[in-house]
Amino acid sequence: MPPRQSAPLLIVVCTLLGLGGMSALAVTLLLFVPPLHMFLQLRGTYRLGLFSSLWRTVMLLAIAGTAFLLFVVFILVMSIR
């Protein structure tokens, strides 16, 4: 079974909501759905408890955010040259 393509679907739904004048809902979905999905995936896949899933989700978000910021800094530095 191929993996689900949920991230592009979320982007499409949020884009359509934004074009439809519901940009506040689109931003809310973009902020809360990915962490909730990560939490539920960790909890279900590895059969973790509530606390274990929660702290691993927080750490996963922190690491992903750090990687994203490093990528943005790299792009900015490369564009200066």
C-alpha positions as CSV (number, residue, x, y, z in Angstrom):
1,M,0.0,0.0,0.0
2,P,1.5,3.4,-1.0
3,P,2.0,6.0,1.7
4,R,-0.7,8.6,2.1
5,Q,-0.1,12.1,0.7
6,S,-1.7,14.1,3.5
7,A,0.7,17.1,3.4
8,P,-0.2,18.2,-0.1
9,L,-3.8,17.8,0.6
10,L,-3.6,20.0,3.6
11,I,-1.9,22.7,1.5
12,V,-4.6,22.5,-1.2
13,V,-7.4,22.7,1.4
14,C,-5.8,25.7,3.1
15,T,-5.2,27.4,-0.2
16,L,-8.8,27.0,-1.1
17,L,-10.0,28.2,2.3
18,G,-7.7,31.3,1.9
19,L,-9.1,32.0,-1.5
20,G,-12.6,31.6,-0.1
21,G,-12.1,34.3,2.5
22,M,-11.5,31.9,5.4
23,S,-7.8,32.6,5.9
24,A,-8.0,32.5,9.7
25,L,-9.2,28.9,9.5
26,A,-6.5,28.0,7.0
27,V,-3.8,29.4,9.3
28,T,-5.2,27.5,12.2
29,L,-5.2,24.3,10.3
30,L,-1.6,24.8,9.1
31,L,-0.5,25.4,12.7
32,F,-2.3,22.7,14.5
33,V,-2.9,19.8,12.2
34,P,0.8,18.8,11.5
35,P,1.7,18.5,15.2
36,L,-1.5,16.7,16.0
37,H,-0.8,14.3,13.2
38,M,2.8,13.7,14.5
39,F,1.5,13.0,18.0
40,L,-1.1,10.6,16.8
41,Q,1.3,8.8,14.5
42,L,3.9,8.4,17.3
43,R,1.3,7.2,19.7
44,G,-0.3,4.7,17.4
45,T,2.7,3.4,15.5
46,Y,5.0,2.8,18.5
47,R,2.1,2.2,21.0
48,L,3.5,4.9,23.3
49,G,1.8,6.5,26.3
50,L,0.5,10.0,26.4
51,F,3.5,11.6,28.0
52,S,6.0,9.7,25.8
53,S,4.2,10.7,22.7
54,L,3.9,14.3,23.8
55,W,7.6,14.9,24.7
56,R,8.7,13.1,21.5
57,T,6.4,15.3,19.5
58,V,7.8,18.4,21.1
59,M,11.3,17.3,20.4
60,L,10.5,16.3,16.8
61,L,9.0,19.8,16.2
62,A,12.0,21.4,17.8
63,I,14.4,19.5,15.6
64,A,12.3,20.1,12.4
65,G,12.1,23.8,13.2
66,T,15.9,24.0,13.8
67,A,16.6,22.2,10.5
68,F,14.2,24.6,8.7
69,L,15.9,27.7,10.2
70,L,19.3,26.4,9.2
71,F,18.0,25.8,5.7
72,V,16.7,29.3,5.5
73,V,19.9,30.8,6.8
74,F,21.9,28.7,4.3
75,I,19.7,30.0,1.4
76,L,20.1,33.6,2.6
77,V,23.8,33.3,2.9
78,M,24.1,31.7,-0.5
79,S,22.0,34.5,-2.1
80,I,24.3,37.2,-0.7
81,R,27.3,35.8,-2.6
